Amino acid sequence: MNIYKSLHCRYDGERISVERARRGISMRQLAEQAELDIKTISRIERNQVRARPQSVGRIATVLGMDIIDFIIKEVPNDETDNH
């Protein structure tokens, strides 16, 4: 079973950016090592796209982290909140 297919989460692009900078890795280096387009990395870091788990998994691997480290814990919207 592919773990990435079972994950339906949002990911923290800002944390990816911070961790990348902390390691002294440029966006271009991260893109090359994760085999992703630099535009994809940029959009993920700025939370402009809902990142695919496969992409975040590749990024996490390059950063020496786990995909779980980038999951945003969300509370599901309750329909009663729509006043």
Contacts in CASP RR format, 6 or more apart in sequence:
PFRMAT RR
TARGET T0000
AUTHOR 0000-0000-0000
METHOD contacts of the structure
MODEL  1
MNIYKSLHCRYDGERISVERARRGISMRQLAEQAELDIKTISRIERNQVR
ARPQSVGRIATVLGMDIIDFIIKEVPNDETDNH
4 52 0 8 1.000
4 53 0 8 1.000
4 54 0 8 1.000
4 57 0 8 1.000
4 67 0 8 1.000
5 53 0 8 1.000
7 53 0 8 1.000
7 67 0 8 1.000
7 71 0 8 1.000
9 53 0 8 1.000
9 71 0 8 1.000
9 72 0 8 1.000
9 74 0 8 1.000
10 50 0 8 1.000
10 71 0 8 1.000
10 72 0 8 1.000
10 74 0 8 1.000
11 44 0 8 1.000
11 51 0 8 1.000
11 56 0 8 1.000
11 67 0 8 1.000
11 70 0 8 1.000
11 71 0 8 1.000
11 72 0 8 1.000
12 47 0 8 1.000
12 70 0 8 1.000
12 71 0 8 1.000
12 72 0 8 1.000
13 44 0 8 1.000
13 45 0 8 1.000
13 46 0 8 1.000
13 47 0 8 1.000
13 51 0 8 1.000
13 70 0 8 1.000
14 45 0 8 1.000
14 47 0 8 1.000
15 69 0 8 1.000
15 70 0 8 1.000
16 44 0 8 1.000
16 45 0 8 1.000
16 56 0 8 1.000
16 59 0 8 1.000
16 63 0 8 1.000
16 70 0 8 1.000
17 45 0 8 1.000
19 63 0 8 1.000
19 65 0 8 1.000
19 69 0 8 1.000
20 27 0 8 1.000
20 30 0 8 1.000
20 45 0 8 1.000
20 63 0 8 1.000
23 63 0 8 1.000
25 33 0 8 1.000
25 62 0 8 1.000
25 63 0 8 1.000
27 38 0 8 1.000
27 41 0 8 1.000
27 42 0 8 1.000
27 45 0 8 1.000
28 38 0 8 1.000
30 36 0 8 1.000
30 41 0 8 1.000
30 59 0 8 1.000
30 62 0 8 1.000
30 63 0 8 1.000
31 37 0 8 1.000
31 38 0 8 1.000
31 40 0 8 1.000
31 41 0 8 1.000
33 62 0 8 1.000
34 41 0 8 1.000
34 55 0 8 1.000
34 58 0 8 1.000
34 59 0 8 1.000
34 61 0 8 1.000
34 62 0 8 1.000
35 58 0 8 1.000
36 55 0 8 1.000
36 58 0 8 1.000
36 59 0 8 1.000
40 49 0 8 1.000
40 55 0 8 1.000
41 59 0 8 1.000
43 49 0 8 1.000
44 51 0 8 1.000
44 55 0 8 1.000
44 56 0 8 1.000
44 59 0 8 1.000
53 67 0 8 1.000
56 67 0 8 1.000
56 70 0 8 1.000
57 67 0 8 1.000
59 70 0 8 1.000
60 66 0 8 1.000
60 67 0 8 1.000
60 69 0 8 1.000
60 70 0 8 1.000
END
